[in-house]
Amino acid sequence: MNLLVLILFLVTGLLVGGAWAAYQNGSVLMTVVAGALAAVSAIAALAWMLDIFSAGVAAK
């Protein structure tokens, strides 16, 4: 597995933790921003792990 995939999963975890902390503090905007960034980084990590970026979906 690529090291960058692991780093993306680490960033995802940090963003989820940040979203949870913002939610507990009542900051709606930061909760939404951190949650959206966490979703994007999780999707990117999964896509990279499954080699969707390099080969493309149609090639498989």
Secondary structure, DSSP 8 states (H G I E B T S, - for coil): --HHHHHHHHHHHHHHHHHHHHHHHT-HHHHHHHHHHHHHHHHHHHHHHTTHHHH-TTT-
